[in-house]
Amino acid sequence: MQTVHEKIETVLQELRPAINRDGGDVVFVRFEEGIVYVRLQGACATCPASFFTLKMGVEEALKRVCPEVMDVVPV
């Protein structure tokens, strides 16, 4: 059985190719009290649409796999 951290890493690995195609990346930093902290890199760091990618893409995917996840925020 995977830990929460392992589930988060697995989901991010699955999403990474699509994010990389747009010139960006998302890196898992930590998980605390239901919040996943990630670092946006490359094009994602400055893209005005990165908030929507983070919330509608990354957060929704994580919540489907990991009910412990309540929010995803960039650091």
Protein Blocks (a to p, Z undefined) as FASTA:
>chain_A
ZZfklmmmmmmmmmmmmmmmnopacddfbdcehiacdddehjllmgmklmmmmmmmmmmm
mmmmmmmbmbdcdZZ
